[in-house]
Amino acid sequence: MTDIGVDSNFDEVQIFKDEEIRDTNAHNSAVGDCRYFNIITVWVKNGLDQNVNVQVKGNRVNSTTGAVNMGTAFDVTTDDEEARTYEPTDEGFLPYIFIEVTAAGVPTSGNLNAYLIRKPT
């Protein structure tokens, strides 16, 4: 875990680090443990030469197997950043979060980075 330095009440973990995607298959990030956090922001920087589609997924256990979609997928264009914030609601909360990324076309250069920015309970 890395303290992002802006506010000591927040925590950041990198779930994709310089990921070089070179196909149009779905790629899963690392799973972030969000059990002790009540606000989670997924931040994605697309440095690939293709647009990507991002689906945030959650699970009740620390695994990608059996995970479910959280909200609607979103696109991140080439050389751009996008973020989505999730909070527990009356509908529930899944404590293990990751993203599934699919490139629109086959990337030939660049990389992808993604982070979970978490606020403790």
C-alpha positions as CSV (number, residue, x, y, z in Angstrom):
1,M,0.0,0.0,0.0
2,T,1.2,3.5,-0.8
3,D,0.0,6.6,0.9
4,I,-0.8,9.1,-1.9
5,G,0.1,12.0,0.3
6,V,-2.9,14.2,-0.5
7,D,-4.9,13.2,2.6
8,S,-3.8,10.7,5.2
9,N,-7.4,9.5,5.2
10,F,-6.9,7.9,1.8
11,D,-4.9,4.9,0.6
12,E,-3.8,3.8,-2.9
13,V,-2.9,0.5,-4.3
14,Q,-1.8,-0.1,-7.9
15,I,-3.7,-3.0,-9.6
16,F,-2.2,-2.7,-13.1
17,K,1.4,-1.6,-13.4
18,D,2.7,-0.7,-16.9
19,E,0.5,-3.5,-18.4
20,E,1.5,-4.1,-22.0
21,I,-1.7,-5.4,-23.6
22,R,-1.1,-6.6,-27.2
23,D,-4.3,-8.4,-28.0
24,T,-8.1,-7.9,-27.7
25,N,-8.6,-10.5,-24.9
26,A,-10.0,-9.5,-21.5
27,H,-7.2,-8.9,-19.0
28,N,-7.8,-9.0,-15.2
29,S,-5.9,-6.7,-12.9
30,A,-4.7,-7.7,-9.4
31,V,-7.5,-8.0,-6.8
32,G,-7.6,-5.2,-4.3
33,D,-8.6,-5.9,-0.7
34,C,-11.2,-3.3,0.2
35,R,-12.7,-4.9,3.3
36,Y,-11.8,-1.9,5.6
37,F,-12.7,0.9,3.2
38,N,-16.1,2.5,2.6
39,I,-15.3,4.5,-0.6
40,I,-13.4,3.1,-3.5
41,T,-12.3,5.0,-6.6
42,V,-11.1,3.1,-9.6
43,W,-8.6,5.2,-11.6
44,V,-7.4,4.1,-15.0
45,K,-4.7,5.7,-17.2
46,N,-4.7,4.4,-20.8
47,G,-1.3,4.8,-22.4
48,L,-2.0,2.2,-25.1
49,D,-2.5,3.2,-28.7
50,Q,-6.1,1.8,-28.6
51,N,-9.2,2.7,-26.6
52,V,-10.1,0.2,-23.8
53,N,-13.3,-0.9,-22.2
54,V,-13.1,-1.3,-18.4
55,Q,-15.5,-3.4,-16.3
56,V,-15.2,-3.1,-12.5
57,K,-15.8,-6.4,-10.8
58,G,-16.3,-7.4,-7.2
59,N,-16.2,-10.6,-5.3
60,R,-17.0,-11.9,-1.8
61,V,-13.7,-13.7,-1.7
62,N,-10.1,-12.8,-2.8
63,S,-10.4,-14.2,-6.3
64,T,-11.4,-13.3,-9.8
65,T,-13.3,-16.6,-10.1
66,G,-17.0,-16.1,-9.5
67,A,-16.8,-12.3,-9.5
68,V,-19.7,-10.1,-10.6
69,N,-19.9,-6.9,-12.5
70,M,-20.2,-3.7,-10.5
71,G,-22.0,-1.0,-12.4
72,T,-21.8,-0.3,-16.1
73,A,-18.5,-0.8,-18.1
74,F,-16.8,2.4,-19.3
75,D,-14.4,3.4,-22.0
76,V,-11.0,5.0,-21.6
77,T,-9.7,6.6,-24.8
78,T,-6.0,6.5,-25.8
79,D,-3.8,8.7,-23.7
80,D,-6.6,9.6,-21.3
81,E,-7.6,8.9,-17.7
82,E,-11.0,8.0,-16.2
83,A,-12.2,7.3,-12.7
84,R,-15.3,5.8,-11.1
85,T,-16.2,5.9,-7.4
86,Y,-18.1,3.2,-5.6
87,E,-19.7,3.3,-2.1
88,P,-21.5,0.7,-0.1
89,T,-25.3,1.0,-0.4
90,D,-28.4,-0.7,0.9
91,E,-27.9,-3.2,-1.9
92,G,-24.6,-4.4,-0.4
93,F,-20.9,-4.3,-0.7
94,L,-18.3,-6.6,-2.3
95,P,-14.9,-6.4,-0.5
96,Y,-12.6,-7.6,-3.2
97,I,-12.3,-5.4,-6.3
98,F,-10.5,-5.6,-9.6
99,I,-11.0,-4.5,-13.2
100,E,-11.3,-6.4,-16.5
101,V,-9.9,-4.5,-19.4
102,T,-10.4,-5.2,-23.1
103,A,-8.8,-3.2,-25.9
104,A,-11.0,-2.1,-28.9
105,G,-8.2,-3.1,-31.3
106,V,-4.8,-4.8,-31.0
107,P,-2.5,-2.3,-29.3
108,T,1.0,-2.1,-30.7
109,S,2.5,0.3,-28.2
110,G,2.0,1.8,-24.7
111,N,0.9,0.5,-21.4
112,L,-2.0,0.7,-18.9
113,N,-1.9,1.7,-15.3
114,A,-4.8,1.4,-12.8
115,Y,-5.2,2.2,-9.1
116,L,-7.7,1.7,-6.3
117,I,-7.9,4.8,-4.2
118,R,-9.6,3.8,-0.9
119,K,-11.0,5.8,2.0
120,P,-11.1,3.9,5.3
121,T,-14.3,3.4,7.3
